[in-house]
Amino acid sequence: MGKLYLPNWGDRFAGRSAWRLGYHSQRIDACDRPFEAMYRLQRKLGGEIGWDMGLARKPRGMWRRTYTSLWDRYEALAEECDRAFLTRFGRLF
């Protein structure tokens, strides 16, 4: 059994393919993918969401090595976000 959708502009319920609706991950531009991954990581750890917001403290009960590996992933994503930003807006400066 499928799921039916009624978009704001719609007049009847229909499936995703009938309305030509895409998933959020399908609509993300390649330059925005590192930002989305970083925001997902920040939400997972309960920190503030945003570029250069950093990560929250280690959540209670999380292994230190898990947090360290997540921190390393965050730093790699931050560098990737910087490159994506400069690629997109660097020519303006």
Buried (B, 14 or more C-beta within 10 A) or exposed (E): EEEEEEEEEEEEEBEEEEBEBEEEEEEBEEBBBBBBBBBEBBEEBEBEEEEEEEBEEBEEEEEEEEBEEBBEBBEEBBEBBEEBBEEEEEEEE
